[in-house]
Amino acid sequence: MIRVGQIYQSIKQKDKQFVVTSSNKYDWKSYVISSEGVGSCRWNSDIGKMELIAEYPTWQEAVNSKEFKGE
């Protein structure tokens, strides 16, 4: 299940990560912030194809994490 605070990594572009900022179990999409700082809406089915690399209690903690910053 896709939840706020999860960090996903693109399978095709290993240097691109996404943090889930908003998700609704009754909806088909979630809002994310990319490692490039761009906010967008993604289909949950597309996010599910990515690799989950970390999970934090809030999206703010996830954005400030070493996994998201690439450290």
C-alpha positions in Angstrom: 0.0 0.0 0.0 1.3 3.4 -1.0 1.6 5.8 2.0 2.8 9.3 2.8 6.5 9.4 3.6 7.6 6.5 1.4 10.6 7.0 -0.9 10.6 5.2 -4.2 13.3 4.9 -6.7 12.7 4.7 -10.5 13.7 1.4 -12.0 14.8 3.0 -15.3 16.6 6.0 -13.8 18.4 5.0 -10.7 19.3 8.6 -9.8 15.6 9.6 -9.6 13.7 9.3 -6.4 10.1 10.3 -5.4 8.6 11.0 -2.0 4.9 10.4 -1.6 3.3 13.6 -0.1 -0.4 12.7 -0.4 -2.2 9.5 -1.0 -5.8 8.4 -0.7 -6.7 4.7 -0.6 -10.0 5.5 -2.4 -8.2 7.3 -5.3 -6.1 5.9 -8.1 -3.3 8.5 -7.8 -0.8 10.0 -5.3 1.1 13.3 -5.2 4.9 13.1 -5.1 8.0 15.3 -5.0 10.9 14.2 -7.3 14.5 14.4 -6.3 14.7 17.3 -8.8 12.2 19.3 -6.6 9.2 19.0 -8.9 5.8 18.1 -7.6 3.5 16.0 -9.6 0.7 13.5 -9.6 1.4 9.8 -10.3 -0.8 6.8 -10.8 -0.5 4.4 -7.9 0.0 1.6 -10.4 3.1 3.4 -11.7 4.4 4.0 -8.2 3.9 0.3 -7.4 6.3 -0.6 -10.2 9.1 1.5 -8.5 11.5 0.2 -5.8 10.6 1.2 -2.3 13.9 2.3 -0.7 12.8 3.9 2.6 9.8 4.9 4.7 9.4 7.8 7.1 6.5 8.9 9.4 6.0 12.2 7.4 6.9 13.4 3.9 8.9 16.3 5.4 11.2 13.8 7.1 11.5 11.8 3.9 12.5 14.8 1.9 15.2 15.7 4.4 16.5 12.1 4.6 19.9 10.8 3.3 18.2 8.4 1.0 16.3 11.2 -0.8 19.2 13.6 -0.9 21.5 10.9 -2.3 24.0 11.0 0.5 
